[in-house]
């Protein structure tokens, strides 16, 4: 398919004498007088003759015509002003940037826009495309015929693979009809198609992708192929069909569109009549964004599966296979002056249990909030947020909750000290629809929260040009926060989510923060390091459970810290830790180390630990040497002393083709699979995905 698209693109270069339709410029050969320099082209030759009776110019001997980045060289060039015929013979070479046409003879008519290349080779730098034809005829404005043509993206003159066709008749924007089409590997014919019909597009093209083959210990043989359909310039689709030996046929459809500014989306659908389950199973995923009336925005994000085991069986990666909950939502967003209204409907699918009747859905969920606005001579500021959710489910009590939170803030500053005083009122109203018919109730909860914060900033700049770092700014900010929440009774108040329990609080939180940033004219601003350490102390006794700090049950919370380091442009490290001060030691920690040498090597290591719950490491390594690219990925649990997921991947990719080998082992589901995929550069898009995965995170 791309073969004929590239032919079309390159044949447009036949308009090297037609820049009026290609670039809107004056024709390349336009010599009203027998001069060595024309208005739009420089010409040099051993001899330049003008036949006044025939109105014909003839340039002979080392003819060299130049216009901008374009250049035409030949032994002889003849141009007839009367007939608008141009012919070039002998060692004809046309260059446009890095793209080149070589032939023995080229002839073209500037008025009819028809012409011929004889014994020609067309090369385009992008994707290394080469086309060879005994004769390439431009027989109409958008119609071409090629005799004894060859195509490849491999290096010439001995390509690893190529296509050849005896005859090609193509129409740009329509179809290409071929006769005697062959596919060759190392000059050996491996596939023959007597007749072919291919769409020809100047930008995108429809056609089959390369198939994928796999073998799974759980599902048996797997084969998948897909057809890419370039529907229009603003929409396309991929239609796929997979064969899974122990499961059945699995059709898939991807549809993408960007119809106009503010209207775009993508949708994926897959379905299978599963032999293991003896019924249909499916998944629908999609995103849609649309703007109405300039500022009314509609957004949908759908992720719906037919049953709770679907992602375990057909998830594309360990993250999908380990999901416990998926959400499908659609919401409308309307901004006003300094405020925003959002109305959402959300459907949740619990993937832990078979039945989903007791899972809450939001039908609907409306939120409204304002920006801060001055209320007292620009000294006191206020904002309001409101939230209404109808918690619906098929079985069990149903609830509606209205929450209103007005808040005021007073910022102050004195001698370098910064203060912020704030007060909030949490007001919640519940409507309870109990299981018994006509059994309803209304409950109310009101809570006050008072907060105060004070900090001071110490800043200093350093010039480290000698270390090629530039100007460095060091900012130290110690801070202290006070929080008070009044006591509330939760009798008869439903417990739907943690927001329903705002416990009594009387705490002080002290923190130390240090930020190091650099600036250079070449790279702009950049963060070098960040350090944040904090702890909370209960003024009225032991700390209750709260999401505002880590650790509870004693007067001192855990000490929490966050550190990020950007040691060099290709090395980064981050750490988040919570340390218990009552003898339990480290309760949670997460470490991430990244090291990247683009096109050569990358390493991602992350370790996450939660005391008595989980302790696992994720390792992702990739490297590239010559034509080989390798990747190794593993998730290992120290708590269970066993691996969770492993993957080995090897790609052999010369300049014009590739083979991808993947060995994957998972525990959920328990499966070992081997896949093999192929790519012909310029004909299929599979290597784009491989390059993103291997990258090497910078490609």
Residue, then its C-alpha position, 0 to 999 in steps of 0.5 A: x500500500x505505502x509502496x504506491x503512496x510513495x510512488x505517488x509522492x515521488x512522481x509528484x517530483x516529476x513536477x520538477x518542471x511544474x513548480x507552479x502546481x507544487x510550490x506556487x513558484x515560477x516554472x524552473x526553466x523559464x528563459x525569455x532571453x538566451x542568458x546564463x541566469x534566469x529569474x528563478x533558476x541559475x543555469x550553467x552548461x558548456x554551451x547554451x543555444x537558442x533557435x529563434x525559428x523554433x523558439x527552443x533552448x538547448x543546453x549541452x555539456x555538464x548542464x546544471x540548473x539550480x533553484x533554491x534547494x533543487x538541482x537538475x544535472x544532465x548531459x543535455x536539456x532541451x526546452x520548447x517554449x511553443x510546445x512547453x516540452x522539456x527533455x533531459x538526457x544523459x546522466x539525468x539527476x534531480x535533487x530536492x533536498x535529500x531526495x533524488x531522481x536518477x534516470x537516463x531520460x526525462x521528458x515532460x510537458x508543462x501544459x498537459x502535465x504529462x511526461x516519462x522517466x526512462x530507466x529511472x530510480x527515485x529515492x526519498x530520504x524519509x524512511x529510505x524509500x527507493x523505487x526503480x522503474x523501466x518506464x514511469x509515465x504520467x498520463x494525466x493530472x493524477x494518473x500514472x503508469x509504471x513498467x517493471x517497477x521495484x520498491x524497497x526501504x532497504x539500502x540499494x543495490x542489494x536490498x534484503x527485501x523488495x516488491x516488484x510489479x510488471x505493470x502498475x496503473x494508479x490514480x492519486x486519491x483512488x486506487x492502484x491496479x497491479x499485474x504480476x506483483x511479487x515479494x522478494x527476500x534476498x532476491x528470492x520470490x516468496x509471494x506472488x499475486x497475479x492481480x492486485x488492487x490497492x488504495x493510493x493516498x498521498x498522506x495516509x493509506x489503507x491496508x493490512x498490517x503485518x500479522x502477529x503469531x503467539x503461543x500460550x500455555x493457557x490459550x494455545x496458538x494465537x494469531x492476529x491480523x488487522x486492516x488499517x482503514x484511512x476513512x478520511x483526513x479526520x478519521x480512521x479505523x483499525x479492524x482486527x481479527x484474532x484467533x485464540x485456539x482455546x478461546x475462539x475468534x476475537x474481532x476488534x475495532x478501533x475508531x479514531x476521529x478529530x472532526x474539528x477543533x473541540x471534537x475528537x475521540x477514540x473508541x475500542x471494541x473487542x468481543x469473543x464467543x469464549x469457548x471456556x465460558x460458553x457465552x459472549x464476552x466483550x470490552x468497550x473503551x472510549x474517549x470523546x471530547x466535544x465543545x458546545x457554544x464555545x465553553x460548554x464541554x462534554x467529556x466521556x471516558x468509558x471502560x466497560x467490561x462484560x464480566x469481572x474476569x475479562x481483564x484477567x483473561x484478555x488484559x494487555x498488561x499486568x496493570x490491566x490484569x490486576x485492576x480491581x475497579x473500572x470506571x465509565x463516566x460522562x460529564x458536562x463542564x460549564x465555566x462561569x465568571x470565577x466558578x465552574x459547574x460540572x455534572x457527571x454520571x459514573x458507572x463503576x464495575x467491581x472486578x473483585x466479585x462476580x456480581x456488581x449489584x452492591x457497587x455504588x454508581x453516581x447517577x448523577x454527581x454534580x460539583x460547583x466551586x468558585x475561585x477566591x474572591x475578595x470580600x473585605x477591602x481585598x484583605x479577606x478572601x472567600x470561596x464556596x464549593x458544593x457537591x451533590x451525589x446520588x449513590x445508586x445501586x441495584x441492591x442495598x440502601x441508596x443515598x443522596x448526599x449534598x455537601x456545602x463548604x464555604x471558606x474564608x482566608x486571611x493572608x498576612x505578612x510581617x517582617x518576612x513572616x507569612x501567615x494564612x488564617x482560614x476557616x471552613x464550614x462542612x455542611x452535609x445533608x443525607x437522604x437515605x432510601x432504605x431497603x424497605x419500600x417507602x422507608x426513607x430518612x434525612x440526616x444532617x452533619x455540620x463541622x467547623x474547621x479552623x486552620x492557620x499557617x506561618x512560614x518564612x523563606x530564606x533565598x540565596x543565588x549562586x553562580x555555578x557557570x564554572x560547573x556548567x550549571x548556571x545560576x542556582x537558586x536555593x530556597x529554604x522554607x520552614x513552616x508550621x500549620x495548626x488545624x482544628x476540627x470540632x467534635x461531631x456526632x456520627x449517629x445515624x450518619x451513613x458511611x459511604x466513603x471516608x469523606x463521611x467521617x471528618x473526625x475531631x482534630x486539634x493538631x500542629x504540623x511542622x515541616x522543613x522544605x528545601x528547593x534547589x533550582x537552576x537557570x541557564x539561557x540555553x535550557x531555561x529553568x530546571x529543578x535540581x532537588x526537592x526535600x520536604x519533611x513534616x510531622x504532626x503532633x496531637x495537642x488534645x491527645x492521641x491522633x485519630x485516623x486521618x488522611x491529612x497525615x500518616x500514622x495514628x494512635x499516638x500523639x506523634x504521627x509518622x515523619x514523612x519525607x519526600x526527596x527528588x534529585x536530578x543529578x544529571x539530565x539523564x539520571x533522576x531519583x525520587x523517594x517518599x518515606x513514612x517513618x514511625x517514631x514509636x518503634x515500628x520503623x519505616x511504615x511505607x516507602x517508595x524509591x524510583x531510579x531512572x537512568x537514560x542514554x537515548x538510543x543506547x540504554x535505559x534503566x527504571x527501578x522502583x521499589x514500593x513497601x507498605x509494612x505487613x502488606x506489600x514489598x515489591x520491586x519493578x525492574x525495567x531494563x533496555x539496551x540497543x547495540x547495532x541491529x539488536x534491541x533487548x528489554x527485560x522487565x520483572x515485578x518481584x514480591x519480596x513479601x511472597x518471595x516470588x515474581x509476579x510478572x516477567x517479560x523478555x523481548x528481543x528485536x532484530x532491526x536492520x534498516x528496512x525490516x525487523x523481527x520482534x520476539x517476546x516471552x512473557x510469564x504472568x501469575x494472574x492469569x498463570x500463563x507463559x506466552x511466546x509471540x513473534x511479530x514482523x515489520x517491514x519499515x515503511x509498510x507497517x506501523x508495528x515498529x513505532x510501538x516497539x520504538x516507544x517501548x524500547x526507545x530508548x525512553x527518549x527516542 
